[in-house]
Amino acid sequence: MTWWLVPLVTARLVFNTTCQQPVVIPEELNKEGLRFYWYDLPEEYNAEVMRYWNTKSGRHGYGCDVGCSVCDERRWGNRGVDMAIRQQGAGIAVLAKLAGLGAVEDPREADFFVVPALTHLLWNSGWHWLIGTNETKITSLFTHLTHFNDTTKARHLFIGGDEPSLHPLIRRQPLVIHLGPRIPQPYTTPKGVCYPGRPWHIVVPDPQITAFTQHNTFTFNTHRPYWVFYFGAMAEHLPARNKAIRELLDLNDSSVKIHLITPVKRSGKIYTRHYALHKNKALLGPHEVREYFNTSQFCLVMSGDIPHQTRYFEAVLHGCVPVVVGYRKGGRESWWRDWTRPNETSSFGGFDPAYPGNMQDSYPFTDIIPYKSFTVVVPYDVFQAEGIVPTLRGITPQKYEELVTNLLAHRPSLTYDMVHQGDVTRLVVRRLVDIRSQLVHTSTSGLIPCVQAQEPSPFPFVVASLLITCLVTIFALFKVFVQMRYKRKSKGAWRQGGF
């Protein structure tokens, strides 16, 4: 293996100004010989953005950077905003390893052009009404991409956070690493804006870059006294989540231990219900919450505002079997929303029920990682009729052992590991190799364009016009016939009257 110290020494490492951590670059990671050309962008696109967020989180006592080093959070920091920003740094962790693979100085030799611009963090670094300056920076980014054109567009690699945090200019690019979901088919928003399909977008997991999740420090905890654990809020716009939480709150079974950390409104007050401990949520730090993940058999992962759930990856990385509700419609399956209830999820960009919140497009590398082999999926109709408890009771010790075995086998592929070669970066490289192969053998642009509205066929209108004309003619003839008949009757009556 080769050790790369990641200070600001070359253009391709400029985004890691604050990352003074050694990152392991396994020699076999790039056995396919990928070659990357790194743009030397101004610091306002990377280093300054990282310094801004690192300084801001430091003022809040959070204690961790935006995602380029191993760190255990000391506190939530700014009501959890700092932790959310760290989760948006998934692309930084991936680029930290890609920076040591096959960098070339000649753009003509490159398979891909890496754009180390943290546009998703830049776009969210100010209040919405003061965002004009950052908007200008993002739109002017492409003036620095001197090799960007229609021919090379599909080979330019951008990074981002989750789908809502992507600037529209970045969202439309063929090749982006982000938290998902990817939208492989063209999609039209309720406002009529059509985004092309982007099958090459690479979805990666939420980064949980803590000391416990690293390969050399992780040990599966076989002592798990808690049967079910859930950490999160209740919300009126998420009825499925509320139903599951209340089912567990009302469960009266002394044979199992359940731990819930959730505010519940009762008699106008908010209480936090615990089965094992009695603490206020504000007194629980990130370390204590991770400890409950690490000592529970099953972890409830209910739908939120966006398709991917951080809780899912936290559960897997701590060896807790995730439990989800599965919605199906036709050949699609979602672990996020019920397509028959368009208002069940709230704020995901205002997308209508046609938005593809498919599980296979919302989670990383679903064609490689068999998620269902280590996830308990409760079908929505069963959930509505029985809840989740009967399904969990039906899991035998043998079945649980099988779930854990599969979880541990695939856990490394969802890990951001700074010292082990088998983390998510290996699958990113594998996907890039597949994309390079497609570029070599086809002339694809990496995008599926929006289908233009077809001109309506004139045939229906011609038929309708003829039908209307016939009806009008018949009505007119009928009217003439009635009038003539009336005149005849009137004429006969006049003669009979002797006038």
QUIKADA-V538006 format. One record per backbone hydrogen bond with DSSP energy under -1.0 kcal/mol. CO is the residue of the C=O (numbers start at 1). NH is the residue of the N-H. If there is no record, write none. Layout:
BEGIN
co->CO nh->NH
co->CO nh->NH
END
This chain:
BEGIN
co->2 nh->25
co->4 nh->23
co->7 nh->9
co->10 nh->13
co->11 nh->14
co->13 nh->16
co->16 nh->19
co->18 nh->20
co->23 nh->4
co->25 nh->2
co->26 nh->29
co->28 nh->31
co->30 nh->33
co->35 nh->111
co->35 nh->112
co->36 nh->104
co->37 nh->114
co->39 nh->41
co->42 nh->45
co->43 nh->46
co->43 nh->48
co->45 nh->118
co->46 nh->50
co->47 nh->51
co->48 nh->52
co->49 nh->53
co->50 nh->54
co->51 nh->55
co->52 nh->56
co->53 nh->57
co->54 nh->58
co->55 nh->59
co->56 nh->60
co->57 nh->62
co->58 nh->61
co->62 nh->74
co->77 nh->80
co->77 nh->82
co->78 nh->81
co->80 nh->84
co->81 nh->85
co->82 nh->86
co->83 nh->87
co->84 nh->88
co->86 nh->89
co->89 nh->93
co->90 nh->94
co->91 nh->95
co->92 nh->96
co->94 nh->97
co->94 nh->98
co->95 nh->99
co->97 nh->100
co->98 nh->101
co->102 nh->36
co->106 nh->109
co->107 nh->110
co->112 nh->37
co->113 nh->157
co->114 nh->39
co->115 nh->117
co->117 nh->119
co->118 nh->122
co->119 nh->123
co->122 nh->125
co->127 nh->130
co->131 nh->135
co->132 nh->136
co->133 nh->137
co->134 nh->138
co->135 nh->139
co->136 nh->140
co->138 nh->141
co->140 nh->143
co->141 nh->144
co->144 nh->146
co->145 nh->148
co->149 nh->153
co->152 nh->155
co->153 nh->156
co->155 nh->113
co->157 nh->115
co->158 nh->177
co->161 nh->179
co->162 nh->165
co->163 nh->166
co->167 nh->171
co->168 nh->172
co->170 nh->173
co->175 nh->158
co->176 nh->202
co->177 nh->160
co->178 nh->204
co->180 nh->163
co->183 nh->198
co->187 nh->195
co->189 nh->192
co->193 nh->189
co->195 nh->187
co->197 nh->448
co->198 nh->201
co->202 nh->178
co->208 nh->210
co->209 nh->71
co->214 nh->217
co->214 nh->218
co->222 nh->224
co->226 nh->297
co->227 nh->298
co->228 nh->259
co->229 nh->300
co->230 nh->261
co->235 nh->238
co->238 nh->242
co->239 nh->243
co->240 nh->244
co->241 nh->245
co->242 nh->246
co->243 nh->247
co->244 nh->248
co->245 nh->249
co->246 nh->250
co->253 nh->256
co->257 nh->227
co->257 nh->228
co->259 nh->230
co->261 nh->232
co->262 nh->273
co->264 nh->271
co->266 nh->269
co->269 nh->266
co->271 nh->264
co->280 nh->283
co->281 nh->284
co->285 nh->289
co->286 nh->290
co->287 nh->291
co->288 nh->292
co->289 nh->293
co->290 nh->294
co->295 nh->226
co->297 nh->321
co->298 nh->229
co->299 nh->323
co->309 nh->313
co->310 nh->314
co->311 nh->315
co->312 nh->316
co->313 nh->317
co->314 nh->318
co->315 nh->320
co->316 nh->319
co->321 nh->299
co->322 nh->376
co->323 nh->301
co->324 nh->378
co->326 nh->380
co->327 nh->334
co->329 nh->332
co->332 nh->329
co->333 nh->359
co->334 nh->327
co->338 nh->341
co->341 nh->344
co->347 nh->349
co->348 nh->351
co->352 nh->355
co->355 nh->357
co->359 nh->363
co->361 nh->182
co->365 nh->368
co->365 nh->369
co->369 nh->371
co->370 nh->373
co->371 nh->374
co->376 nh->324
co->378 nh->326
co->379 nh->383
co->380 nh->384
co->381 nh->385
co->382 nh->386
co->388 nh->392
co->389 nh->393
co->390 nh->394
co->392 nh->395
co->396 nh->400
co->397 nh->401
co->398 nh->402
co->399 nh->403
co->400 nh->404
co->401 nh->405
co->402 nh->406
co->403 nh->407
co->404 nh->408
co->405 nh->409
co->406 nh->410
co->407 nh->411
co->411 nh->414
co->412 nh->415
co->415 nh->424
co->418 nh->24
co->423 nh->426
co->424 nh->428
co->425 nh->429
co->426 nh->430
co->427 nh->431
co->428 nh->432
co->429 nh->433
co->430 nh->434
co->431 nh->435
co->432 nh->436
co->433 nh->437
co->434 nh->438
co->435 nh->439
co->436 nh->440
co->437 nh->441
co->438 nh->442
co->448 nh->197
co->458 nh->462
co->459 nh->463
co->460 nh->464
co->461 nh->465
co->462 nh->466
co->463 nh->467
co->464 nh->468
co->465 nh->469
co->466 nh->470
co->467 nh->471
co->468 nh->472
co->469 nh->473
co->470 nh->474
co->471 nh->475
co->472 nh->476
co->473 nh->477
co->474 nh->478
co->475 nh->479
co->476 nh->480
co->477 nh->481
co->478 nh->482
co->479 nh->483
co->480 nh->484
co->481 nh->485
co->482 nh->486
co->483 nh->487
co->484 nh->488
co->485 nh->489
co->486 nh->490
co->487 nh->491
co->488 nh->492
co->489 nh->493
co->490 nh->494
co->491 nh->495
co->492 nh->496
co->493 nh->497
co->494 nh->499
co->495 nh->498
END
